[in-house]
Amino acid sequence: MVEDFFSHLESRAKPVFDAMLDAPEGALPQRWPLTADERLRLAWWMAAQVLRTTRQRKRLMFDIGPAEAAAQVPADIAAIAANNPHLRYIAEHLAALALVLFARPWGLGFSDMCLLTSDVPLVLLNGQDAGNQLAAVEVCDILLPLDPHRLLFLPGRGMQEQDPLKRSDHRMKFHGGVGMALVQIVYDVADAFVLHHPRHDPWRHWKPEGPRQPAAWEVASREVVYGFHPFRGFRPGDGCRLRT
């Protein structure tokens, strides 16, 4: 039933992805921002990507402890005991997260660097394992790769304070150096695997380096803090051409 619900969210979001990624006029659509209905559909899908991951489940299990989780279900279904707190957490937070995402300014961007995605498809910069995920979604920079070169980037409060253009929906372009940082971040927070298009392999241009993003459940945890050099959003009339 839960997977059926997630499939329903995905089917509702598909036309929105099509509108963003299949526009004939260029790499980024001229029609931006999305309509309120499109935005709401995608916000629900994005909220599910925050909550449904194995990294999120591991964070919850670390916070509540395995003994408490096992005690909440009958012994004959102990095999799925670890998932029950996760499912309850999803049900309790999905709508609130979707509304927070809906209300934030959205940036649709193009990266010169080929991008990755992973089993943590939506990245909360400097807040991936925060105990209060609702607060993290409200204030953190958020990265969501959409295809090998396009992404959604929701600027956090710090970026919005520095750049008035980022206080409303905008479009932007990430040059090579920033694109490498995006690849590093996606790689760092992945739980088990990363994915890329076979003809858009970021490893041909650059390899990630340094320690990956620590997880709370790791014994030897270390802090990794991400930041970006300033980049500006497109002004009216700016655009980005498709490469042929």
C-alpha positions, 0 to 999 in steps of 0.5 A: 500500500505504501509503495502504491501511494509513492507510485501515485505521487510519481505518476502525478509528478511526471507531467511536471518533469516533462514540462521542465525537461522537454521544453523545445526552446532550450535546455531550460524552459522559458515558462518558469515558475511552475503553476501552483498545481504543478508546484504542489505535485512536485513538492509532494514527490520531493517530500517523499524523497526526503523521507523514504530513503534507507539513510533516513531509516538508519537515522531514525533507528539510531535515534530511537534504538532497535529495542524500542522499534522491535517492541512496537510490533508483534513477534511474528512480524519481527522481520519488518519491525525496523520499518514500522517507525520509518513508515509512521515517521513518513505518515506524520511528516509528509504533508508538512514537508510538502507544504514547506517545500511548496513555499520556498523559492525554487531555482531550475538550473543547468550544470556544465558538469555531468551530474550524479543521482543516488539512493538519496535523490534529494540532498539537504546541504549541511542537514541531511541527518538533522534530528528535525527534518522539517526545520532542515528542509525549511532553512538548508540549501536543497539539491535535486538532480533531474537529469545528467545536466539539469537540477533543482536548487532551492537556496537556503536562508543564507543565500537568499539574504545575500542575493535578492534574485534567489528570494523568488523562483529563478533559473540559473547556470552552474559552471564547471567548478560548481558542477564538480562540487555538486557531484561531490555532494551527491556522492558524499551523502549517498547511502549505498549507490550512485547512478549516472547516464552512461553517456554522461559520466562525471568520473571522466572529468573529475573524481571525488576526494576527501571524506564522505558526509558523516552519518550519526550512526557512524562510530568515528563521525567527523564534520563536513560543511558544504558551501558555495561560491556566489552564483547569480540567477538568470535575469529576464531574457537570459537563457541556456541553449541545448547542446546538439 
